[in-house]
Amino acid sequence: MTTRRIGLVALHVFKESVRDRVLYAIGGFAVLLVAASIVIGQLTAGQDVKIIKDLGLATIEMAGVLMTIFIGVGLVSREIERRSIYGLLAKPLPRWEFVVGKYLGLLLTIFVNVSAMTGALFLMLLWAQFTSPDNVRASWDAPAADPRLLVAMLLIFTELALLTAIAVFFSTFSSSGLWSVVFTLGIFIAGLVSPDLRNFGGIVEASQLVVRAVAVIGWILPSFAAFSDRKDDFVHGIAVPPGYVLQTMLYAATYIAVAIGAATAVFSRREFK
């Protein structure tokens, strides 16, 4: 059964990722956040919660990006190095199921890590809320443990789901883990500045041919900036329109479908010797 086979592949990837000790990133995040929060609480006057939120969101995002890139790009190359890919392909497992299972397994790993880091962040915010004086809490724009931060986490996870799809694509395209890291990281960095590329003509004076070429590249690249543009709103307790969140998630879903479809097409035609 297709669903069962995909689930088994996904579960295998999740267990393998746990053995790679990626969950230690959660402990590192918690230590960093606690240490930074203590220092910030001593140096700021009433602004510590905003800084903790900002620092927490940024840390979760970057930790997720690093985990996605360094785990995702090795999904296929590790199988080739171990020569386990031949045994897998010899089984009644269609290649598209193998790719989709790998993607879902990595997505489950990222979800568990982001959820744990989110829990650590909310614990620290609750601690700040219960230990802060009434006059300090009154100066905050929003409660320390603001539930709207969960929407920010949803956008971060959606961003990581998109980056995961890109990492899987390059993993199926290249046997070299190093080149896959370079390509995936390059796409992510370029995607952060894609809005500037789209508006290249308004920033830099250049020929129309260059402006249009850069703008086309900017529209083709996934706009990772869209997932963090409203981060300040979440930090300051400003409501983000549900339409923006839904539109951003649909935007990511479209790119994910294209990336996984391309990964499946490439992997289905790839020869292993």
Secondary structure as GFF3:
##gff-version 3
##sequence-region A 1 273
A	DSSP	alpha_helix	2	19	.	.	.	ID=ss1
A	DSSP	alpha_helix	24	43	.	.	.	ID=ss2
A	DSSP	alpha_helix	48	72	.	.	.	ID=ss3
A	DSSP	alpha_helix	77	82	.	.	.	ID=ss4
A	DSSP	alpha_helix	84	90	.	.	.	ID=ss5
A	DSSP	alpha_helix	95	131	.	.	.	ID=ss6
A	DSSP	alpha_helix	134	138	.	.	.	ID=ss7
A	DSSP	alpha_helix	149	173	.	.	.	ID=ss8
A	DSSP	alpha_helix	177	192	.	.	.	ID=ss9
A	DSSP	alpha_helix	194	198	.	.	.	ID=ss10
A	DSSP	alpha_helix	200	203	.	.	.	ID=ss11
A	DSSP	alpha_helix	208	220	.	.	.	ID=ss12
A	DSSP	three_ten_helix	224	227	.	.	.	ID=ss13
A	DSSP	alpha_helix	231	235	.	.	.	ID=ss14
A	DSSP	alpha_helix	242	268	.	.	.	ID=ss15
###
